Amino acid sequence: MMVDRARVVALDKRRVWHPYTSMDAYAKEVDPIVVVRAEGAWLHDADGRSYLDANSSWWVASLGHNHPRLVAALEQQARANCHSALAGMTHPAVAELAEALCGVAPPGLDHVFFSDDGSTAVEVALKLAIQYWAQNGRPARTRFAALGDGFHGETIGATAIGGVELFRRPFRGVLAECFHLPSPGDPGGSQQRAIAALDDLLAREADTIACLVIEPMVQGAAGMWMHDAAFLRAARELCTRNDVFLVADEVFAGYGRTGPMWACAHAGIAPDLLCTAKGFSGGMLPMAATLATRRIFDGFLGGRERAFYYGHSFCGNPLGAAVALEVLRVYDDERILERACPKAARISEAFAAMGSLPGVARTRALGMIGALDLAGDAGYLAGAGWRVYEEARRRGAYLRPLGNVIHVAPPLNIDDADLARLLAIVADSVACVAPGNA
Ligand SMILES: *Cc1c(COP(=O)(O)O)cnc(C)c1O
């Protein structure tokens, strides 16, 4: 396929408003990668150059791009039924998917509400929690609790519980009330302090709080801040003691990103509500799910006025459901989690070694995630991360930073050779930007 690359870039710059992008800088400075084909861990540009997708295209392509089995499942479903509503009807793919998903979910999560993306999966959880308490004897529970620097998506509800100040600021006046706890992964904080703050908050405010929402084990957008399983266990225990729902936002951490299928498994806990998206559809289609316990499901029974009046046009979309079902089969058949273990070990070793590079303040790794903080200016708008990004791009990797945090979150099934190459590019690019070499 011949692509007029210059035309694509010109049209894009004239019309397309890019996410999380300062558009004046983009228009002036950026020659975007123009992806015409994607396969495995690779993105191929119209100009013939290829890039390793270090972050699985914003953490979604957990099985790599265009996995042949997912493409086949998509084609087969497309021929049968691309979309039919889930309002009083059903279809085979969504029924099979719900059954399979509950089969691999943490214990006790046995009902599935489908939506479109991570943000809506979280929005569903927030609304379920609020409405549950409203009609089950605790109507004063209208507030949320969440972690400082957490990220849960883009809807106004998800923004309200998000803790990244830069993303909240413009909307401060319209956000629902949320208590933000000190993050257990904050490089300047401590896990003990976070647990004590949660204990304290619930002792004072449990009567007004519907749920605690957390990203288990790793706060992705915060900058891959990791915490210990002990924090999760403490959060579960404190929520149980105060009868406040625990919502696990596994949109990024789920589907083996941190090692086990669910990050909650590190602590052996099960939440009351679990949100999944991103890897849920193998990163192929917008598709998400919110899993709930029987107790929550039952709280919406007993009359029409108690139902959950919520639904998106594409709830349970057959294409997404067919692909998501095939994702679970591929995880099984190709032993994705098991085979990711040695790859995860390689990431961990490589990042530990990068800790001795000049200009690197701190490194960490968990499962198929490796991260390092560049010394110096922090925050989402920090500059050094973007210099590493440019160096990595010259070397053939797309390595979008989170401020001064450089991270990889490649497909779980990335080829060993591709992974070795990616890790070498990261080390070279970071070394190149270090003070003295810039
Ligand atoms: C990406 C992300 C979301 C939002 O998902 P979208 O699909 O982008 O709406 C929510 N929570 C976490 C933890 C995420 O990483």
The ligand as an SDF file (V2000), in Angstrom:
LIG
                    3D

 15 15  0  0  0  0  0  0  0  0999 V2000
   -5.4930    4.0750   31.1950 C   0  0  0  0  0  0  0  0  0  0  0  0
   -6.1110    3.9510   32.5170 C   0  0  0  0  0  0  0  0  0  0  0  0
   -7.4580    4.2740   32.7180 C   0  0  0  0  0  0  0  0  0  0  0  0
   -8.3100    4.8700   31.6390 C   0  0  0  0  0  0  0  0  0  0  0  0
   -8.5110    3.9940   30.5870 O   0  0  0  0  0  0  0  0  0  0  0  0
   -8.9360    4.5430   29.1490 P   0  0  0  0  0  0  0  0  0  0  0  0
   -9.1450    3.3200   28.3510 O   0  0  0  0  0  0  0  0  0  0  0  0
   -7.7950    5.3770   28.6800 O   0  0  0  0  0  0  0  0  0  0  0  0
  -10.1640    5.3490   29.3290 O   0  0  0  0  0  0  0  0  0  0  0  0
   -8.0020    4.0370   33.9580 C   0  0  0  0  0  0  0  0  0  0  0  0
   -7.2590    3.5380   34.9520 N   0  0  0  0  0  0  0  0  0  0  0  0
   -5.9670    3.2200   34.8030 C   0  0  0  0  0  0  0  0  0  0  0  0
   -5.2180    2.6380   35.9560 C   0  0  0  0  0  0  0  0  0  0  0  0
   -5.3300    3.4310   33.5840 C   0  0  0  0  0  0  0  0  0  0  0  0
   -4.0380    3.1580   33.4400 O   0  0  0  0  0  0  0  0  0  0  0  0
  1  2  1  0
  2  3  1  0
  2 14  2  0
  3  4  1  0
  3 10  2  0
  4  5  1  0
  5  6  1  0
  6  7  2  0
  6  8  1  0
  6  9  1  0
 10 11  1  0
 11 12  2  0
 12 13  1  0
 12 14  1  0
 14 15  1  0
M  END
$$$$
